[in-house]
C-alpha cells in the first residue's frame, strides 16, 4: 500500500512511499506521540499503463528507510528522505523503538526519465543530517527555484515535534539554507506562483493543527504567518479535528468528499 505521494508535473506519474508505520506513545507528559517506520520504500505509479515502477537503488533493500518523495518542478528528479536502518534485518516495532531518537533522515534525490518511465543511475545527498537533525517532507516550488523541507531533531513525524522548522534552499545555490524560524511549521505546499506557502502547525495549543499562510519574497524572506481565516472566527477554537497536509490549488477542486466516499465504496 502507498502512503505519502506527489504528482509528476505531466500528470502521468505519481511517486509514492510504502511504509509500515508504527505509533508509540511517550511516557513523558511533555510529549504526546512518536511515529516511525520499521520498513519503507519508494515506487512510481504510471497512470497510463497501470504499472508500478521501482529501482533497485532506492527499493528492495533493508539498509535504508525511504519516505516523503516528491518530483522536482521539471519532473527530472525525485527528492526523498532516507535514514539508515539501525537494525541488521527488517525490525519489529519493539526492535526499532530504542532507536527512535537516533533516526536522522537525510535529503536525497535520484533522476527520473519521464519518456521511458525509468529511474536514474545516481543518488545525490542534498542535505546531510550528520546525525544531528532529521529532514522530512521536501517540496519544490513550481518555478523551480526553491526547495523547501522540514527540519526537526529526529524521526519522521514532525507534526508532533514542536521544534520543527521549514527550511528554504535555493536549488542553484544550496550552500546557505534559509531558516523560516517559524514555530512548529511542518507539512506544507507551494502556491502555483511560488510566492505563498500553506503549512500545518500545532503552535496555537500544541494539540490540534491549524493551517497558516506565509509569503515568500524573491530573496527567500518569510512574512509573518497568518492563520487561515474562517467565516466564523471561533471555528478553530471549537473544532475538535486537526488539519493535516494542506495543498494549495489555483482553482476550486471539482469534486467533494461525497464523491471520494462513493469512489472508495464502489
N, C-alpha and C positions, 0 to 999 in steps of 0.2 A: 504493500500500500504506500501511496505517496503522501507526503506531509507538506513541506514548505515548497512553494513553486514560484515561477516567474515566466512571463511571456517573452518569446523572441520578437523583435520589432516587426518581422514579417507576418506574425500571427500563425505561422505554420507549426512552430515548435513551442514546447514548454519544457523547462528544466525543473527537475524536482529532486528533493531528497527523500530517502526512505529511511525512517528512523524507528528504532524500538525505544520508546520514551518511558522513562520511569520517574514518577514523582516521589519526593521524600520530604517529610515534614520535619522542621527543626524543633529541637527541644528548647533552644534559646528563644525567649519570648520576644526579643527584638527582631527576630527573623520569622518568616512565615513558611516559605516553601522553596525547595530546590528541585529543579527538573534536569535530568541528564539522560544521555543515550548510552545504551550498552552495545548498540551496533547501528551504524548508519552508512549510507552510500548515496551516490548520485546517479540519475538517469535522465535521458531526454526523451520526450514523447513526440512522435511525428504524427500530427493530427490528420494529415492527408492519407498516410498509409496505414495508420493504426499500429505502427511498430514502436517498440521501445529500444532506444539506442544506449549502449553502455560503452565504457572504455576500461580496459584493464589497469590503466594508470591511476584512476580515481575510484574504481569499484572493485568488488570481488576480493578485497583484502581485509584482513583483520587488524592490520597495523595502524590504520588511520580511521578516525571518525569524521566524516564529512557531512556538512549541513549548510543550510541557508544559501542555496545557489541563486545567482541572477545573471542575466545576459548584459553585456555592455550595450551602450546606446546604438552602436553599429551592428551588433549581433555577432561580432567576430570573436568574442571571448565569453567564457563563463567564469564569473567570480564566485568563490565559495569559501567557507570556513572549514578548517581542518585541525584536529588535535591528535597527537599520538595516543593510541590506545595504551593505557597504563598496565593492562593485563596481557599475559602471553597468549591467551586464547580469547574466544568470544566470552565475555564475562557475564555472570549473573548479576542481578541487581545488588545483591549483598557483596559480591566481589568488587563492584565499582564504587560502592558508597564511601569507603575510606579514602578514595582518591578524588572526590569531588572538588576539594579545594585546590588540587594540583592540575585540574583540567584547564589548559590555556589554549585557546583556539587561534591559529594563525589565519591570515587572509591570503588566499592563493588565487591564481587564475590559470586556465588552460584554454587554448584556442578552440574555435568551433567553425567548421566549414558548412554553411547552410546549403550550398548547392548539392553537396554529396551527403549531408547529414552525418558528418564524422567529427570526432574529437581530434584535437591537435596532438602532437607527439612530445610536447614540452610543458612542464608545470613550473610556473614562476611564483615565488613568495613575494607578495606585495607588502604585507605588514607582518613582521616577525614579532610574536608576542614575547619572546625571550623569557618565558616562564614568569612574567611579572604582571601580565594583563591577559584579557581574553577579547577577541574580536568577533562580533556577530552581526548578522543582518546587513550585508553590504547592499547598496543601491546606487545605480549610475544615473546622473542627471540626463534628461533626454537630449540636451545639446552636446553631450559627450565631454564636457569639461570637468565635471566634479564626480568624485567617488566618495560617497558617504558610508559610514559604518558606525556601529555602536561599540563603545569600549566599556568594559566592566572588569572587576577584579578577577573573576574566574567563571568557568562554566559556559552554558549555552542557553540560559533563560533569563535575559536581562530585565524582563518586566518585574521581577522580584528583587532586583539589585538596585538599591537606592543610590548607589554611587555611579550608575551608568551614565554615559555621555554620548552625544552624537559627535563624531569627528568628521571633518571635511578634508579631502585631499585632492589637489589639482592632479589630474591624471597625467598631464605632461610634465609636471614638476612635483613629484611625490615626496620630496625631501622634507618639507615643512608642513605637516598636517595642522589643521586649524581646529582647536577645541571650542565647541559651542558654549562650554561652561553651563549649559542648561541643566537644571536639577532633574535627575531621573528622566532623561529623554531616551526612548527606546525604539520600538517598531515605528517605521516611518516610510513616507513615499514622497516623490517629487511631483510638482505640478508640470503640465506639458510645456510651459515656457521656462522651466528650470529656475524660477525665481522664488518659489514657495515650497516649504516642506510641511507636511502634516505628520505629527508624531503622537504616540500614546505615552501617557505618563501617569504615575500614581502620586505625583508630588503634592496634590491637594490634600489628601487624607491618608496616604500610604496603603489604602485598601482597594479602592476602585479606580481603574484607569479611565482617564478622560482624553479627549482629542484636543491638541493645541496646534496652532498655526504659527510659523515663523517665516520671515522674509530673508532671503539671501541675496546680497548685492554682488556686483561684478568682481569685487575683491574677496568675496567669501565671508564678509561680515554678517553676523546674525542680528536680526531685530529682537526686541523683547517678545516673548511668546504670548499669544492671545488664545485663551480658551475658546473653543468653538462655540459661538453664540447659539443660544436656544430661544425659541419663541417664548417659552416660559422660563424666566431666569432661575427659578427654583428647581428646574427639571433634574439637573445633575445631583443636587443635594438629596432629592427624594428617590432617585433611581438606584435600585439595588442590582444593577447589571453593569458589567465592565465593558468598555470598548476595547477591541483587540488590535488588529492590524489595519490601520486606515489606508485607503488608496484614493488618490485624487484623480478625477476624470474630467476631461474638457467638455463633457456633455452629460445630460441625465442618463442614468442606466435604464435601458429599455425593458426591464423586467423587474418583478418584485419578489418578495420572499415566498409568496404563494406559488409562483412559478417554479422556484427552486424546490419547494416541498413536493410539488407534483412530479418534477423530474426525478427526484430521489425515490419517490414511492412507486413510480411506474417504470 
